[in-house]
Amino acid sequence: MNDALHWNNVADTYDTQIFNVFKNDKKRKLQRFISKYANKKNTAIDFGCGVGKALPLLAPFFKEIIGVDVSKKCIAIARTSPYKNVSFKEADLAAQKINVPSVDFAFCCNVAMSDDVKRNYRIIRNVLNSLNKGGVAVIVVPSLESVSISALTLMRWYETEGVNLADIPKDEMKNFRGDTSKHLAEGIVNIDGLPTKHYLFTELYALFNSGNFSLQKLDRLEYGWETEFDSPPKWMQAPYPWDWVAEVKRVK
Ligand SMILES: C[S@@+](CC[C@H](N)C(=O)[O-])C[C@H]1O[C@@H](n2cnc3c(N)ncnc32)[C@H](O)[C@@H]1O
């Protein structure tokens, strides 16, 4: 299924189906990443804006926001947001080239995460290429290390209840392994049954420190354990599950 078809199908039930990064960001880090670059004289682009969840973090702090998404239906919902300085554009960010204005700030939250690694990398490249020299992109992507920590934590939970590793129900561990060895090598792990690209620290370090770009900061956006497991016990604390948030600058 292509991206537009998939996300048009999701649009109507977006709130119940899709994880809300902004609501679950435990330490409200995204707000700080964005406000560092907030400037009422600048235009910013929200790449893969979805139904517009990031708009409250962006619209009040920039002159103009352009929300770009492949899904007509998601954009139609985002258009109902109350902000007057937001416009929208339908585009496939994985195309070889996209037609958007150059900006000083770009935001892209959990968009480059399909099971097609080349398409994901093209999305990231297009986001970065939209920046003026000196401009910054804040990019959020799923973490493969977090998948591993979640699996370890689940095993520890079973252990505290006297269950051996071999006796953990297979279904419980199904989200923590790739469907094929290609998937495993590429960091494709299922989320709610959907093969989803997850990134390693070292992969992002190399990806964002190349060509005209320099990685300024790579941090963890932490979420509570209740976002992974039903009724997690009280001892289940840090390290919490996380997505990576990267701040990438165009230096040339
Ligand atoms: C998980 S949602 C995230 C939405 C929003 N960034 C947020 O954090 O609430 C992924 C969004 O990326 C969009 N998307 C996925 N692939 C895309 C592509 N190739 N080009 C443009 N948008 C895409 C989807 O339509 C969807 O709205």
The ligand as an SDF file (V2000), in Angstrom:
LIG
                    3D

 27 29  0  0  0  0  0  0  0  0999 V2000
    2.8170    9.1230   12.4820 C   0  0  0  0  0  0  0  0  0  0  0  0
    2.1340   10.3970   11.5320 S   0  0  0  0  0  0  0  0  0  0  0  0
    2.8950   11.8080   12.2780 C   0  0  0  0  0  0  0  0  0  0  0  0
    2.1540   13.0680   12.0320 C   0  0  0  0  0  0  0  0  0  0  0  0
    2.7150   14.2980   12.7330 C   0  0  0  0  0  0  0  0  0  0  0  0
    4.0550   14.5930   12.3150 N   0  0  0  0  0  0  0  0  0  0  0  0
    2.6620   14.0850   14.2180 C   0  0  0  0  0  0  0  0  0  0  0  0
    3.6980   13.8800   14.8190 O   0  0  0  0  0  0  0  0  0  0  0  0
    1.5420   14.1550   14.7610 O   0  0  0  0  0  0  0  0  0  0  0  0
    2.9820   10.2940    9.9930 C   0  0  0  0  0  0  0  0  0  0  0  0
    2.5450   11.3400    8.9790 C   0  0  0  0  0  0  0  0  0  0  0  0
    3.4930   11.3360    7.9120 O   0  0  0  0  0  0  0  0  0  0  0  0
    2.7970   11.4170    6.6820 C   0  0  0  0  0  0  0  0  0  0  0  0
    3.6080   10.7740    5.6570 N   0  0  0  0  0  0  0  0  0  0  0  0
    4.0010    9.4760    5.6110 C   0  0  0  0  0  0  0  0  0  0  0  0
    4.7160    9.2420    4.4880 N   0  0  0  0  0  0  0  0  0  0  0  0
    4.7690   10.4300    3.8240 C   0  0  0  0  0  0  0  0  0  0  0  0
    5.3460   10.8380    2.5850 C   0  0  0  0  0  0  0  0  0  0  0  0
    5.9910    9.9820    1.8110 N   0  0  0  0  0  0  0  0  0  0  0  0
    5.2060   12.1300    2.2040 N   0  0  0  0  0  0  0  0  0  0  0  0
    4.5120   13.0170    2.9790 C   0  0  0  0  0  0  0  0  0  0  0  0
    3.9430   12.6880    4.1620 N   0  0  0  0  0  0  0  0  0  0  0  0
    4.0590   11.4120    4.5750 C   0  0  0  0  0  0  0  0  0  0  0  0
    1.5020   10.6810    6.9340 C   0  0  0  0  0  0  0  0  0  0  0  0
    0.5020   11.0480    6.0130 O   0  0  0  0  0  0  0  0  0  0  0  0
    1.1880   11.0640    8.3700 C   0  0  0  0  0  0  0  0  0  0  0  0
    0.3950   12.2060    8.4230 O   0  0  0  0  0  0  0  0  0  0  0  0
  1  2  1  0
  2  3  1  0
  2 10  1  0
  3  4  1  0
  4  5  1  0
  5  6  1  0
  5  7  1  0
  7  8  2  0
  7  9  1  0
 10 11  1  0
 11 12  1  0
 11 26  1  0
 12 13  1  0
 13 14  1  0
 13 24  1  0
 14 15  1  0
 14 23  1  0
 15 16  2  0
 16 17  1  0
 17 18  1  0
 17 23  2  0
 18 19  1  0
 18 20  2  0
 20 21  1  0
 21 22  2  0
 22 23  1  0
 24 25  1  0
 24 26  1  0
 26 27  1  0
M  CHG  2   2   1   9  -1
M  END
$$$$
